[in-house]
């Protein structure tokens, strides 16, 4: 593991806390508050837009563009998770649970439920 990998959860955890704080701010002063005021469909739509932009950057952009779009995607995912009261720790725990399991096996198990 590199130092960057070790810092990743801390960075996302700090960002999750900032998003939670800004969700309570005035929509006039905070992008996060404005998105939340517009409701879950708006947040989900923005996440979808960022996902599409990330895919386009992966296919046609350079590394810097992909990096920027991936950051936007992660940010908006955390906004959506916060709006739905899903903790980043729960998502990370789910990833930990899946560690060591073949992606094909994991997907097959989900379709059997």
C-alpha positions in Angstrom: 0.0 0.0 0.0 1.3 3.5 -0.8 0.9 6.5 1.4 -1.7 7.9 -1.1 -3.8 4.7 -0.6 -3.6 5.0 3.2 -4.8 8.7 3.0 -7.8 8.0 0.8 -10.3 7.1 3.5 -9.2 10.1 5.6 -9.7 12.4 2.6 -13.2 11.0 1.8 -14.1 11.0 5.5 -13.2 14.7 5.8 -15.1 15.5 2.6 -18.1 13.6 4.0 -18.0 15.7 7.1 -17.7 19.0 5.1 -20.7 17.9 3.0 -22.8 17.1 6.1 -21.9 20.6 7.5 -22.7 22.4 4.3 -26.0 20.5 3.9 -27.2 22.6 6.8 -26.1 25.9 5.3 -28.2 28.4 3.3 -28.8 27.4 -0.3 -27.6 30.9 -1.2 -24.2 30.3 0.3 -23.5 26.6 -0.4 -23.7 24.4 -3.5 -24.3 21.3 -1.3 -27.2 23.0 0.5 -28.6 24.2 -2.9 -28.5 20.6 -4.3 -30.1 19.2 -1.2 -32.8 21.9 -1.3 -33.6 20.9 -4.9 -34.2 17.3 -3.7 -33.0 13.8 -4.4 -33.9 13.7 -8.1 -31.6 16.7 -8.7 -28.8 15.2 -6.7 -29.2 11.9 -8.6 -29.3 13.7 -11.9 -26.1 15.6 -11.1 -24.4 12.3 -10.1 -25.4 10.8 -13.4 -24.0 13.8 -15.3 -20.7 13.5 -13.5 -20.6 9.8 -14.2 -21.1 10.4 -17.9 -18.4 13.1 -17.9 -16.1 10.7 -16.2 -16.7 8.1 -18.9 -16.2 10.6 -21.6 -12.9 11.8 -20.0 -11.7 8.2 -19.7 -12.4 7.6 -23.4 -11.3 11.0 -24.9 -9.5 13.1 -22.3 -6.1 13.1 -20.8 -5.2 11.9 -17.3 -5.7 15.4 -15.7 -9.2 15.6 -17.2 -10.1 12.1 -16.0 -8.7 12.9 -12.5 -10.8 16.1 -12.3 -14.0 14.3 -13.4 -13.4 11.4 -11.1 -13.1 13.9 -8.2 -16.4 15.5 -9.2 -18.0 12.0 -9.4 -16.8 11.1 -5.9 -17.9 14.4 -4.5 -21.4 14.1 -5.9 -21.6 10.4 -4.8 -20.9 11.6 -1.3 -23.6 14.3 -1.6 -26.1 11.6 -2.7 -25.1 9.2 0.1 -25.4 12.0 2.7 -28.9 12.9 1.4 -29.9 9.3 1.8 -28.2 9.0 5.2 -25.8 6.3 4.0 -22.5 6.6 5.8 -19.2 6.3 3.8 -18.1 3.9 6.5 -21.0 1.6 5.5 -19.9 1.7 1.9 -16.3 1.0 2.8 -17.5 -1.9 5.0 -19.4 -3.3 2.1 -16.2 -3.1 -0.1 -14.3 -4.8 2.7 -16.9 -7.5 2.9 -16.5 -8.1 -0.9 -12.6 -8.2 -0.7 -11.2 -11.4 -2.0 -14.4 -12.4 -3.7 -14.5 -12.7 -7.5 -16.5 -10.0 -9.1 -18.3 -12.6 -11.1 -19.1 -14.6 -7.9 -20.3 -11.5 -6.1 -22.5 -10.4 -8.9 -24.0 -13.9 -9.2 -24.8 -13.9 -5.4 -26.6 -10.6 -5.7 -28.9 -11.9 -8.5 -29.9 -14.9 -6.3 -31.2 -12.8 -3.5 
